[in-house]
């Protein structure tokens, strides 16, 4: 299999996953993302890379596509250069990222060193992310779902 860096072309995704390519963007991604959808990912076959160089797994790719959340990957990727993360040896090994969406569609994204040990907090004024909360792990520059750890 060809391993593309970054997002795979739509024609390749259609071929690999048997989906019909639809050029009408309004009809794509109709299905609402659920935690059950994400729990099916227990490893990865392909590692993807965003423009900033952060790798991510099949599960995070699915999350970004079906949750329209490439912005989440970008924020986590850009945050890797924050001095609070960049200068912490423990955070170079593993980080726990938690996004919590509020009733008014604002959200807070936090990076934790360990449970309740918040290192970085980012307020997001508006999001249409379909889940109320999600946790991601970033281990040695690879972003993954907890079920893929």
N, CA, C and O atoms as a GROMACS GRO file, in nm:
protein
  596
    1UNK      N    1   0.083  -0.117   0.000
    1UNK     CA    2   0.000   0.000   0.000
    1UNK      C    3   0.088   0.124   0.000
    1UNK      O    4   0.191   0.128   0.068
    2UNK      N    5   0.048   0.223  -0.075
    2UNK     CA    6   0.120   0.349  -0.076
    2UNK      C    7   0.089   0.422   0.053
    2UNK      O    8  -0.028   0.431   0.092
    3UNK      N    9   0.190   0.474   0.118
    3UNK     CA   10   0.169   0.546   0.242
    3UNK      C   11   0.192   0.694   0.215
    3UNK      O   12   0.306   0.740   0.212
    4UNK      N   13   0.083   0.768   0.194
    4UNK     CA   14   0.092   0.911   0.168
    4UNK      C   15   0.121   0.984   0.297
    4UNK      O   16   0.078   0.942   0.404
    5UNK      N   17   0.193   1.093   0.287
    5UNK     CA   18   0.216   1.181   0.400
    5UNK      C   19   0.107   1.286   0.395
    5UNK      O   20   0.081   1.343   0.290
    6UNK      N   21   0.044   1.312   0.508
    6UNK     CA   22  -0.066   1.408   0.511
    6UNK      C   23  -0.196   1.339   0.474
    6UNK      O   24  -0.205   1.216   0.484
    7UNK      N   25  -0.296   1.414   0.430
    7UNK     CA   26  -0.426   1.358   0.393
    7UNK      C   27  -0.414   1.276   0.266
    7UNK      O   28  -0.346   1.316   0.172
    8UNK      N   29  -0.480   1.162   0.265
    8UNK     CA   30  -0.480   1.079   0.146
    8UNK      C   31  -0.579   1.135   0.045
    8UNK      O   32  -0.682   1.192   0.083
    9UNK      N   33  -0.550   1.121  -0.084
    9UNK     CA   34  -0.642   1.170  -0.186
    9UNK      C   35  -0.778   1.101  -0.177
    9UNK      O   36  -0.787   0.984  -0.139
   10UNK      N   37  -0.884   1.174  -0.211
   10UNK     CA   38  -1.020   1.123  -0.202
   10UNK      C   39  -1.038   0.996  -0.284
   10UNK      O   40  -1.108   0.903  -0.242
   11UNK      N   41  -0.976   0.990  -0.403
   11UNK     CA   42  -0.993   0.873  -0.487
   11UNK      C   43  -0.934   0.749  -0.421
   11UNK      O   44  -0.987   0.638  -0.436
   12UNK      N   45  -0.825   0.768  -0.347
   12UNK     CA   46  -0.762   0.655  -0.280
   12UNK      C   47  -0.847   0.609  -0.162
   12UNK      O   48  -0.863   0.488  -0.141
   13UNK      N   49  -0.901   0.703  -0.086
   13UNK     CA   50  -0.987   0.669   0.026
   13UNK      C   51  -1.111   0.594  -0.024
   13UNK      O   52  -1.154   0.497   0.039
   14UNK      N   53  -1.168   0.639  -0.137
   14UNK     CA   54  -1.285   0.572  -0.194
   14UNK      C   55  -1.250   0.429  -0.234
   14UNK      O   56  -1.328   0.336  -0.213
   15UNK      N   57  -1.133   0.412  -0.292
   15UNK     CA   58  -1.089   0.280  -0.334
   15UNK      C   59  -1.065   0.189  -0.215
   15UNK      O   60  -1.110   0.074  -0.215
   16UNK      N   61  -0.996   0.239  -0.112
   16UNK     CA   62  -0.961   0.156   0.002
   16UNK      C   63  -1.082   0.120   0.088
   16UNK      O   64  -1.091   0.008   0.139
   17UNK      N   65  -1.174   0.213   0.103
   17UNK     CA   66  -1.284   0.192   0.195
   17UNK      C   67  -1.418   0.171   0.125
   17UNK      O   68  -1.522   0.163   0.190
   18UNK      N   69  -1.417   0.161  -0.008
   18UNK     CA   70  -1.536   0.129  -0.084
   18UNK      C   71  -1.643   0.236  -0.085
   18UNK      O   72  -1.760   0.206  -0.107
   19UNK      N   73  -1.605   0.360  -0.061
   19UNK     CA   74  -1.702   0.469  -0.058
   19UNK      C   75  -1.713   0.531  -0.196
   19UNK      O   76  -1.615   0.539  -0.270
   20UNK      N   77  -1.830   0.573  -0.228
   20UNK     CA   78  -1.851   0.644  -0.354
   20UNK      C   79  -1.806   0.787  -0.337
   20UNK      O   80  -1.844   0.854  -0.240
   21UNK      N   81  -1.725   0.834  -0.429
   21UNK     CA   82  -1.682   0.972  -0.422
   21UNK      C   83  -1.800   1.061  -0.458
   21UNK      O   84  -1.868   1.038  -0.558
   22UNK      N   85  -1.824   1.162  -0.378
   22UNK     CA   86  -1.934   1.254  -0.401
   22UNK      C   87  -1.875   1.394  -0.404
   22UNK      O   88  -1.818   1.440  -0.304
   23UNK      N   89  -1.887   1.461  -0.514
   23UNK     CA   90  -1.828   1.593  -0.527
   23UNK      C   91  -1.913   1.701  -0.460
   23UNK      O   92  -1.868   1.815  -0.448
   24UNK      N   93  -2.033   1.667  -0.416
   24UNK     CA   94  -2.118   1.762  -0.347
   24UNK      C   95  -2.084   1.757  -0.198
   24UNK      O   96  -2.129   1.666  -0.128
   25UNK      N   97  -2.007   1.854  -0.150
   25UNK     CA   98  -1.959   1.854  -0.012
   25UNK      C   99  -2.073   1.860   0.089
   25UNK      O  100  -2.058   1.812   0.201
   26UNK      N  101  -2.187   1.920   0.051
   26UNK     CA  102  -2.298   1.933   0.145
   26UNK      C  103  -2.356   1.798   0.185
   26UNK      O  104  -2.413   1.786   0.293
   27UNK      N  105  -2.342   1.698   0.101
   27UNK     CA  106  -2.398   1.567   0.133
   27UNK      C  107  -2.297   1.476   0.200
   27UNK      O  108  -2.334   1.366   0.243
   28UNK      N  109  -2.173   1.515   0.210
   28UNK     CA  110  -2.074   1.432   0.276
   28UNK      C  111  -2.081   1.452   0.427
   28UNK      O  112  -2.129   1.555   0.475
   29UNK      N  113  -2.033   1.354   0.500
   29UNK     CA  114  -2.023   1.359   0.645
   29UNK      C  115  -2.158   1.382   0.712
   29UNK      O  116  -2.165   1.453   0.813
   30UNK      N  117  -2.266   1.323   0.659
   30UNK     CA  118  -2.397   1.338   0.719
   30UNK      C  119  -2.406   1.268   0.853
   30UNK      O  120  -2.473   1.316   0.945
   31UNK      N  121  -2.338   1.154   0.866
   31UNK     CA  122  -2.345   1.075   0.987
   31UNK      C  123  -2.282   1.151   1.103
   31UNK      O  124  -2.175   1.210   1.090
   32UNK      N  125  -2.351   1.150   1.216
   32UNK     CA  126  -2.298   1.215   1.335
   32UNK      C  127  -2.193   1.126   1.399
   32UNK      O  128  -2.214   1.005   1.413
   33UNK      N  129  -2.084   1.183   1.436
   33UNK     CA  130  -1.975   1.110   1.500
   33UNK      C  131  -2.016   1.069   1.642
   33UNK      O  132  -2.077   1.148   1.714
   34UNK      N  133  -1.983   0.947   1.680
   34UNK     CA  134  -2.013   0.899   1.814
   34UNK      C  135  -1.888   0.837   1.877
   34UNK      O  136  -1.793   0.802   1.807
   35UNK      N  137  -1.891   0.825   2.007
   35UNK     CA  138  -1.779   0.759   2.076
   35UNK      C  139  -1.771   0.612   2.034
   35UNK      O  140  -1.663   0.554   2.031
   36UNK      N  141  -1.885   0.554   2.003
   36UNK     CA  142  -1.888   0.415   1.958
   36UNK      C  143  -1.811   0.399   1.826
   36UNK      O  144  -1.740   0.300   1.806
   37UNK      N  145  -1.826   0.498   1.736
   37UNK     CA  146  -1.750   0.496   1.611
   37UNK      C  147  -1.600   0.493   1.638
   37UNK      O  148  -1.525   0.422   1.571
   38UNK      N  149  -1.559   0.571   1.735
   38UNK     CA  150  -1.415   0.584   1.763
   38UNK      C  151  -1.359   0.463   1.836
   38UNK      O  152  -1.240   0.432   1.824
   39UNK      N  153  -1.443   0.394   1.912
   39UNK     CA  154  -1.393   0.279   1.989
   39UNK      C  155  -1.353   0.162   1.901
   39UNK      O  156  -1.287   0.069   1.949
   40UNK      N  157  -1.391   0.163   1.774
   40UNK     CA  158  -1.352   0.055   1.683
   40UNK      C  159  -1.203   0.059   1.648
   40UNK      O  160  -1.149  -0.040   1.598
   41UNK      N  161  -1.137   0.170   1.673
   41UNK     CA  162  -0.995   0.184   1.639
   41UNK      C  163  -0.909   0.136   1.754
   41UNK      O  164  -0.911   0.193   1.864
   42UNK      N  165  -0.833   0.030   1.728
   42UNK     CA  166  -0.749  -0.029   1.833
   42UNK      C  167  -0.603  -0.038   1.791
   42UNK      O  168  -0.526  -0.113   1.850
   43UNK      N  169  -0.566   0.035   1.692
   43UNK     CA  170  -0.431   0.038   1.640
   43UNK      C  171  -0.437   0.118   1.512
   43UNK      O  172  -0.542   0.175   1.480
   44UNK      N  173  -0.330   0.124   1.441
   44UNK     CA  174  -0.332   0.199   1.316
   44UNK      C  175  -0.254   0.125   1.209
   44UNK      O  176  -0.158   0.053   1.238
   45UNK      N  177  -0.297   0.143   1.087
   45UNK     CA  178  -0.225   0.087   0.972
   45UNK      C  179  -0.140   0.196   0.908
   45UNK      O  180  -0.028   0.172   0.864
   46UNK      N  181  -0.196   0.315   0.904
   46UNK     CA  182  -0.129   0.427   0.837
   46UNK      C  183  -0.107   0.541   0.935
   46UNK      O  184  -0.194   0.572   1.016
   47UNK      N  185   0.008   0.602   0.927
   47UNK     CA  186   0.033   0.725   1.002
   47UNK      C  187   0.022   0.842   0.905
   47UNK      O  188   0.086   0.843   0.800
   48UNK      N  189  -0.059   0.939   0.941
   48UNK     CA  190  -0.078   1.059   0.861
   48UNK      C  191   0.005   1.170   0.924
   48UNK      O  192   0.048   1.158   1.039
   49UNK      N  193   0.028   1.276   0.850
   49UNK     CA  194   0.105   1.388   0.903
   49UNK      C  195   0.038   1.518   0.862
   49UNK      O  196  -0.002   1.535   0.747
   50UNK      N  197   0.024   1.609   0.959
   50UNK     CA  198  -0.033   1.738   0.923
   50UNK      C  199   0.079   1.832   0.878
   50UNK      O  200   0.196   1.795   0.879
   51UNK      N  201   0.041   1.954   0.838
   51UNK     CA  202   0.138   2.048   0.781
   51UNK      C  203   0.249   2.086   0.879
   51UNK      O  204   0.360   2.119   0.837
   52UNK      N  205   0.221   2.081   1.009
   52UNK     CA  206   0.322   2.116   1.109
   52UNK      C  207   0.413   2.000   1.146
   52UNK      O  208   0.508   2.017   1.223
   53UNK      N  209   0.384   1.881   1.091
   53UNK     CA  210   0.472   1.767   1.114
   53UNK      C  211   0.425   1.668   1.220
   53UNK      O  212   0.493   1.569   1.244
   54UNK      N  213   0.311   1.693   1.283
   54UNK     CA  214   0.260   1.600   1.383
   54UNK      C  215   0.197   1.480   1.313
   54UNK      O  216   0.116   1.495   1.222
   55UNK      N  217   0.235   1.361   1.356
   55UNK     CA  218   0.177   1.240   1.300
   55UNK      C  219   0.046   1.209   1.373
   55UNK      O  220   0.030   1.244   1.490
   56UNK      N  221  -0.046   1.143   1.305
   56UNK     CA  222  -0.168   1.098   1.370
   56UNK      C  223  -0.215   0.968   1.307
   56UNK      O  224  -0.176   0.933   1.195
   57UNK      N  225  -0.298   0.898   1.380
   57UNK     CA  226  -0.338   0.760   1.347
   57UNK      C  227  -0.467   0.756   1.265
   57UNK      O  228  -0.529   0.858   1.236
   58UNK      N  229  -0.505   0.633   1.227
   58UNK     CA  230  -0.630   0.613   1.154
   58UNK      C  231  -0.750   0.664   1.232
   58UNK      O  232  -0.841   0.724   1.174
   59UNK      N  233  -0.753   0.641   1.362
   59UNK     CA  234  -0.865   0.686   1.445
   59UNK      C  235  -0.877   0.837   1.450
   59UNK      O  236  -0.988   0.891   1.444
   60UNK      N  237  -0.765   0.905   1.461
   60UNK     CA  238  -0.767   1.051   1.463
   60UNK      C  239  -0.803   1.105   1.324
   60UNK      O  240  -0.869   1.208   1.312
   61UNK      N  241  -0.760   1.035   1.220
   61UNK     CA  242  -0.800   1.072   1.084
   61UNK      C  243  -0.953   1.062   1.070
   61UNK      O  244  -1.016   1.152   1.014
   62UNK      N  245  -1.010   0.955   1.120
   62UNK     CA  246  -1.155   0.935   1.116
   62UNK      C  247  -1.225   1.046   1.195
   62UNK      O  248  -1.326   1.101   1.149
   63UNK      N  249  -1.173   1.078   1.312
   63UNK     CA  250  -1.227   1.185   1.395
   63UNK      C  251  -1.224   1.318   1.320
   63UNK      O  252  -1.322   1.393   1.322
   64UNK      N  253  -1.114   1.348   1.253
   64UNK     CA  254  -1.100   1.474   1.180
   64UNK      C  255  -1.195   1.479   1.061
   64UNK      O  256  -1.255   1.583   1.034
   65UNK      N  257  -1.210   1.368   0.991
   65UNK     CA  258  -1.299   1.365   0.874
   65UNK      C  259  -1.446   1.373   0.913
   65UNK      O  260  -1.520   1.455   0.859
   66UNK      N  261  -1.487   1.288   1.006
   66UNK     CA  262  -1.628   1.278   1.040
   66UNK      C  263  -1.672   1.380   1.144
   66UNK      O  264  -1.791   1.409   1.157
   67UNK      N  265  -1.578   1.434   1.218
   67UNK     CA  266  -1.610   1.538   1.315
   67UNK      C  267  -1.573   1.676   1.266
   67UNK      O  268  -1.588   1.775   1.337
   68UNK      N  269  -1.524   1.682   1.142
   68UNK     CA  270  -1.476   1.807   1.082
   68UNK      C  271  -1.383   1.878   1.180
   68UNK      O  272  -1.405   1.993   1.218
   69UNK      N  273  -1.279   1.807   1.220
   69UNK     CA  274  -1.195   1.855   1.330
   69UNK      C  275  -1.046   1.858   1.296
   69UNK      O  276  -0.963   1.831   1.383
   70UNK      N  277  -1.013   1.891   1.173
   70UNK     CA  278  -0.871   1.908   1.142
   70UNK      C  279  -0.813   2.024   1.223
   70UNK      O  280  -0.694   2.027   1.253
   71UNK      N  281  -0.898   2.119   1.258
   71UNK     CA  282  -0.855   2.232   1.340
   71UNK      C  283  -0.801   2.183   1.475
   71UNK      O  284  -0.707   2.242   1.528
   72UNK      N  285  -0.860   2.076   1.529
   72UNK     CA  286  -0.815   2.023   1.658
   72UNK      C  287  -0.673   1.968   1.646
   72UNK      O  288  -0.590   1.991   1.734
   73UNK      N  289  -0.647   1.895   1.540
   73UNK     CA  290  -0.512   1.844   1.516
   73UNK      C  291  -0.414   1.961   1.501
   73UNK      O  292  -0.303   1.957   1.554
   74UNK      N  293  -0.456   2.064   1.429
   74UNK     CA  294  -0.369   2.179   1.407
   74UNK      C  295  -0.337   2.252   1.538
   74UNK      O  296  -0.222   2.290   1.560
   75UNK      N  297  -0.436   2.270   1.623
   75UNK     CA  298  -0.412   2.338   1.752
   75UNK      C  299  -0.314   2.257   1.836
   75UNK      O  300  -0.221   2.312   1.894
   76UNK      N  301  -0.335   2.126   1.844
   76UNK     CA  302  -0.245   2.042   1.923
   76UNK      C  303  -0.105   2.044   1.863
   76UNK      O  304  -0.006   2.050   1.936
   77UNK      N  305  -0.096   2.040   1.732
   77UNK     CA  306   0.033   2.043   1.664
   77UNK      C  307   0.108   2.173   1.691
   77UNK      O  308   0.226   2.172   1.724
   78UNK      N  309   0.039   2.284   1.676
   78UNK     CA  310   0.101   2.415   1.698
   78UNK      C  311   0.142   2.431   1.845
   78UNK      O  312   0.244   2.494   1.875
   79UNK      N  313   0.064   2.374   1.934
   79UNK     CA  314   0.093   2.385   2.077
   79UNK      C  315   0.219   2.310   2.119
   79UNK      O  316   0.272   2.335   2.227
   80UNK      N  317   0.268   2.221   2.035
   80UNK     CA  318   0.390   2.146   2.068
   80UNK      C  319   0.510   2.239   2.085
   80UNK      O  320   0.605   2.204   2.155
   81UNK      N  321   0.504   2.356   2.023
   81UNK     CA  322   0.616   2.450   2.035
   81UNK      C  323   0.601   2.544   2.154
   81UNK      O  324   0.691   2.625   2.179
   82UNK      N  325   0.491   2.536   2.227
   82UNK     CA  326   0.474   2.618   2.348
   82UNK      C  327   0.581   2.576   2.449
   82UNK      O  328   0.607   2.457   2.467
   83UNK      N  329   0.642   2.673   2.514
   83UNK     CA  330   0.754   2.644   2.604
   83UNK      C  331   0.712   2.553   2.721
   83UNK      O  332   0.794   2.477   2.772
   84UNK      N  333   0.585   2.559   2.762
   84UNK     CA  334   0.538   2.473   2.871
   84UNK      C  335   0.544   2.326   2.831
   84UNK      O  336   0.564   2.238   2.916
   85UNK      N  337   0.525   2.299   2.704
   85UNK     CA  338   0.529   2.161   2.655
   85UNK      C  339   0.669   2.127   2.606
   85UNK      O  340   0.723   2.020   2.637
   86UNK      N  341   0.727   2.217   2.531
   86UNK     CA  342   0.857   2.193   2.467
   86UNK      C  343   0.970   2.172   2.569
   86UNK      O  344   1.065   2.098   2.541
   87UNK      N  345   0.960   2.235   2.685
   87UNK     CA  346   1.068   2.227   2.784
   87UNK      C  347   1.042   2.125   2.894
   87UNK      O  348   1.118   2.118   2.991
   88UNK      N  349   0.937   2.046   2.882
   88UNK     CA  350   0.903   1.948   2.985
   88UNK      C  351   0.935   1.807   2.934
   88UNK      O  352   0.868   1.759   2.843
   89UNK      N  353   1.036   1.740   2.992
   89UNK     CA  354   1.075   1.607   2.945
   89UNK      C  355   0.962   1.504   2.950
   89UNK      O  356   0.954   1.418   2.862
   90UNK      N  357   0.874   1.513   3.050
   90UNK     CA  358   0.764   1.418   3.059
   90UNK      C  359   0.666   1.438   2.944
   90UNK      O  360   0.614   1.342   2.887
   91UNK      N  361   0.640   1.565   2.910
   91UNK     CA  362   0.546   1.595   2.801
   91UNK      C  363   0.605   1.562   2.664
   91UNK      O  364   0.531   1.552   2.566
   92UNK      N  365   0.735   1.546   2.656
   92UNK     CA  366   0.796   1.502   2.530
   92UNK      C  367   0.764   1.355   2.505
   92UNK      O  368   0.767   1.308   2.391
   93UNK      N  369   0.734   1.283   2.612
   93UNK     CA  370   0.702   1.141   2.598
   93UNK      C  371   0.552   1.119   2.578
   93UNK      O  372   0.512   1.046   2.488
   94UNK      N  373   0.468   1.181   2.662
   94UNK     CA  374   0.323   1.163   2.648
   94UNK      C  375   0.248   1.285   2.701
   94UNK      O  376   0.287   1.347   2.800
   95UNK      N  377   0.140   1.317   2.632
   95UNK     CA  378   0.050   1.428   2.670
   95UNK      C  379  -0.093   1.377   2.660
   95UNK      O  380  -0.124   1.292   2.577
   96UNK      N  381  -0.178   1.428   2.746
   96UNK     CA  382  -0.319   1.394   2.745
   96UNK      C  383  -0.398   1.520   2.710
   96UNK      O  384  -0.397   1.617   2.786
   97UNK      N  385  -0.464   1.519   2.597
   97UNK     CA  386  -0.540   1.635   2.550
   97UNK      C  387  -0.688   1.607   2.567
   97UNK      O  388  -0.738   1.502   2.526
   98UNK      N  389  -0.759   1.702   2.628
   98UNK     CA  390  -0.903   1.687   2.651
   98UNK      C  391  -0.976   1.809   2.598
   98UNK      O  392  -0.945   1.923   2.635
   99UNK      N  393  -1.073   1.783   2.512
   99UNK     CA  394  -1.160   1.889   2.460
   99UNK      C  395  -1.296   1.871   2.524
   99UNK      O  396  -1.354   1.763   2.517
  100UNK      N  397  -1.347   1.978   2.587
  100UNK     CA  398  -1.481   1.976   2.644
  100UNK      C  399  -1.561   2.088   2.581
  100UNK      O  400  -1.522   2.205   2.587
  101UNK      N  401  -1.674   2.051   2.518
  101UNK     CA  402  -1.761   2.146   2.451
  101UNK      C  403  -1.873   2.185   2.546
  101UNK      O  404  -1.939   2.099   2.605
  102UNK      N  405  -1.894   2.316   2.559
  102UNK     CA  406  -1.998   2.368   2.648
  102UNK      C  407  -2.132   2.379   2.574
  102UNK      O  408  -2.137   2.366   2.452
  103UNK      N  409  -2.239   2.403   2.650
  103UNK     CA  410  -2.374   2.414   2.593
  103UNK      C  411  -2.385   2.528   2.491
  103UNK      O  412  -2.465   2.519   2.398
  104UNK      N  413  -2.305   2.634   2.508
  104UNK     CA  414  -2.311   2.748   2.414
  104UNK      C  415  -2.217   2.730   2.294
  104UNK      O  416  -2.192   2.825   2.220
  105UNK      N  417  -2.166   2.609   2.276
  105UNK     CA  418  -2.073   2.572   2.168
  105UNK      C  419  -1.934   2.634   2.180
  105UNK      O  420  -1.855   2.627   2.086
  106UNK      N  421  -1.904   2.693   2.293
  106UNK     CA  422  -1.766   2.728   2.321
  106UNK      C  423  -1.700   2.601   2.373
  106UNK      O  424  -1.770   2.504   2.404
  107UNK      N  425  -1.569   2.600   2.382
  107UNK     CA  426  -1.501   2.479   2.429
  107UNK      C  427  -1.372   2.516   2.499
  107UNK      O  428  -1.321   2.628   2.487
  108UNK      N  429  -1.320   2.421   2.570
  108UNK     CA  430  -1.189   2.436   2.633
  108UNK      C  431  -1.106   2.313   2.600
  108UNK      O  432  -1.150   2.200   2.619
  109UNK      N  433  -0.987   2.338   2.551
  109UNK     CA  434  -0.892   2.231   2.521
  109UNK      C  435  -0.779   2.242   2.621
  109UNK      O  436  -0.717   2.347   2.635
  110UNK      N  437  -0.753   2.132   2.692
  110UNK     CA  438  -0.646   2.133   2.791
  110UNK      C  439  -0.546   2.022   2.761
  110UNK      O  440  -0.582   1.915   2.711
  111UNK      N  441  -0.423   2.051   2.792
  111UNK     CA  442  -0.316   1.952   2.786
  111UNK      C  443  -0.278   1.920   2.929
  111UNK      O  444  -0.248   2.009   3.008
  112UNK      N  445  -0.280   1.791   2.961
  112UNK     CA  446  -0.246   1.747   3.096
  112UNK      C  447  -0.121   1.661   3.094
  112UNK      O  448  -0.098   1.582   3.002
  113UNK      N  449  -0.040   1.678   3.197
  113UNK     CA  450   0.078   1.594   3.216
  113UNK      C  451   0.033   1.461   3.276
  113UNK      O  452   0.086   1.354   3.242
  114UNK      N  453  -0.063   1.469   3.362
  114UNK     CA  454  -0.123   1.353   3.428
  114UNK      C  455  -0.264   1.395   3.466
  114UNK      O  456  -0.301   1.511   3.443
  115UNK      N  457  -0.342   1.307   3.521
  115UNK     CA  458  -0.480   1.341   3.557
  115UNK      C  459  -0.483   1.465   3.647
  115UNK      O  460  -0.419   1.469   3.752
  116UNK      N  461  -0.559   1.565   3.603
  116UNK     CA  462  -0.578   1.691   3.676
  116UNK      C  463  -0.450   1.773   3.694
  116UNK      O  464  -0.445   1.860   3.781
  117UNK      N  465  -0.348   1.746   3.616
  117UNK     CA  466  -0.226   1.826   3.618
  117UNK      C  467  -0.219   1.903   3.486
  117UNK      O  468  -0.146   1.866   3.394
  118UNK      N  469  -0.297   2.012   3.480
  118UNK     CA  470  -0.311   2.089   3.356
  118UNK      C  471  -0.186   2.173   3.332
  118UNK      O  472  -0.140   2.246   3.419
  119UNK      N  473  -0.132   2.160   3.212
  119UNK     CA  474  -0.013   2.233   3.172
  119UNK      C  475  -0.051   2.352   3.084
  119UNK      O  476   0.008   2.460   3.094
  120UNK      N  477  -0.149   2.331   2.998
  120UNK     CA  478  -0.189   2.432   2.901
  120UNK      C  479  -0.339   2.427   2.883
  120UNK      O  480  -0.397   2.318   2.876
  121UNK      N  481  -0.403   2.543   2.877
  121UNK     CA  482  -0.548   2.550   2.858
  121UNK      C  483  -0.576   2.651   2.746
  121UNK      O  484  -0.524   2.763   2.748
  122UNK      N  485  -0.659   2.612   2.652
  122UNK     CA  486  -0.691   2.697   2.538
  122UNK      C  487  -0.843   2.712   2.530
  122UNK      O  488  -0.916   2.612   2.520
  123UNK      N  489  -0.890   2.835   2.534
  123UNK     CA  490  -1.033   2.862   2.521
  123UNK      C  491  -1.068   2.875   2.374
  123UNK      O  492  -1.001   2.946   2.299
  124UNK      N  493  -1.173   2.808   2.333
  124UNK     CA  494  -1.219   2.811   2.195
  124UNK      C  495  -1.357   2.876   2.196
  124UNK      O  496  -1.451   2.821   2.253
  125UNK      N  497  -1.371   2.994   2.133
  125UNK     CA  498  -1.498   3.068   2.143
  125UNK      C  499  -1.617   2.999   2.076
  125UNK      O  500  -1.730   3.016   2.121
  126UNK      N  501  -1.593   2.922   1.970
  126UNK     CA  502  -1.703   2.852   1.903
  126UNK      C  503  -1.651   2.728   1.832
  126UNK      O  504  -1.544   2.729   1.771
  127UNK      N  505  -1.729   2.622   1.842
  127UNK     CA  506  -1.700   2.500   1.766
  127UNK      C  507  -1.831   2.429   1.736
  127UNK      O  508  -1.928   2.437   1.812
  128UNK      N  509  -1.834   2.359   1.624
  128UNK     CA  510  -1.948   2.273   1.592
  128UNK      C  511  -1.909   2.125   1.606
  128UNK      O  512  -1.970   2.038   1.544
  129UNK      N  513  -1.808   2.100   1.687
  129UNK     CA  514  -1.762   1.963   1.710
  129UNK      C  515  -1.878   1.881   1.765
  129UNK      O  516  -1.945   1.925   1.859
  130UNK      N  517  -1.906   1.762   1.709
  130UNK     CA  518  -2.028   1.689   1.743
  130UNK      C  519  -2.028   1.617   1.879
  130UNK      O  520  -2.135   1.580   1.927
  131UNK      N  521  -1.912   1.596   1.940
  131UNK     CA  522  -1.908   1.528   2.069
  131UNK      C  523  -1.894   1.630   2.181
  131UNK      O  524  -1.836   1.737   2.162
  132UNK      N  525  -1.947   1.597   2.297
  132UNK     CA  526  -1.938   1.689   2.412
  132UNK      C  527  -1.797   1.690   2.470
  132UNK      O  528  -1.753   1.790   2.527
  133UNK      N  529  -1.727   1.579   2.455
  133UNK     CA  530  -1.587   1.575   2.500
  133UNK      C  531  -1.513   1.464   2.429
  133UNK      O  532  -1.571   1.366   2.384
  134UNK      N  533  -1.384   1.482   2.421
  134UNK     CA  534  -1.297   1.382   2.359
  134UNK      C  535  -1.160   1.392   2.426
  134UNK      O  536  -1.115   1.501   2.462
  135UNK      N  537  -1.095   1.280   2.442
  135UNK     CA  538  -0.959   1.275   2.495
  135UNK      C  539  -0.870   1.215   2.387
  135UNK      O  540  -0.904   1.115   2.324
  136UNK      N  541  -0.755   1.278   2.367
  136UNK     CA  542  -0.654   1.228   2.274
  136UNK      C  543  -0.521   1.217   2.347
  136UNK      O  544  -0.494   1.294   2.439
  137UNK      N  545  -0.440   1.122   2.306
  137UNK     CA  546  -0.305   1.108   2.360
  137UNK      C  547  -0.207   1.151   2.252
  137UNK      O  548  -0.226   1.124   2.133
  138UNK      N  549  -0.102   1.216   2.294
  138UNK     CA  550   0.007   1.248   2.202
  138UNK      C  551   0.131   1.185   2.262
  138UNK      O  552   0.187   1.235   2.360
  139UNK      N  553   0.175   1.075   2.201
  139UNK     CA  554   0.292   1.004   2.251
  139UNK      C  555   0.403   1.013   2.149
  139UNK      O  556   0.392   0.963   2.037
  140UNK      N  557   0.512   1.078   2.190
  140UNK     CA  558   0.630   1.093   2.106
  140UNK      C  559   0.594   1.138   1.964
  140UNK      O  560   0.633   1.076   1.865
  141UNK      N  561   0.518   1.248   1.958
  141UNK     CA  562   0.481   1.316   1.834
  141UNK      C  563   0.382   1.238   1.747
  141UNK      O  564   0.373   1.261   1.627
  142UNK      N  565   0.306   1.145   1.807
  142UNK     CA  566   0.199   1.075   1.737
  142UNK      C  567   0.070   1.097   1.817
  142UNK      O  568   0.061   1.059   1.934
  143UNK      N  569  -0.029   1.158   1.752
  143UNK     CA  570  -0.158   1.184   1.812
  143UNK      C  571  -0.249   1.064   1.788
  143UNK      O  572  -0.261   1.017   1.675
  144UNK      N  573  -0.314   1.015   1.895
  144UNK     CA  574  -0.396   0.893   1.883
  144UNK      C  575  -0.516   0.899   1.976
  144UNK      O  576  -0.521   0.978   2.070
  145UNK      N  577  -0.612   0.812   1.947
  145UNK     CA  578  -0.725   0.791   2.036
  145UNK      C  579  -0.679   0.704   2.154
  145UNK      O  580  -0.585   0.625   2.138
  146UNK      N  581  -0.743   0.715   2.269
  146UNK     CA  582  -0.704   0.629   2.380
  146UNK      C  583  -0.712   0.479   2.346
  146UNK      O  584  -0.631   0.400   2.394
  147UNK      N  585  -0.809   0.441   2.264
  147UNK     CA  586  -0.823   0.299   2.227
  147UNK      C  587  -0.710   0.251   2.136
  147UNK      O  588  -0.692   0.131   2.119
  148UNK      N  589  -0.634   0.344   2.078
  148UNK     CA  590  -0.520   0.308   1.992
  148UNK      C  591  -0.389   0.302   2.067
  148UNK      O  592  -0.286   0.265   2.011
  149UNK      N  593  -0.391   0.338   2.195
  149UNK     CA  594  -0.269   0.342   2.275
  149UNK      C  595  -0.220   0.202   2.304
  149UNK      O  596  -0.118   0.186   2.371
   0.00000   0.00000   0.00000
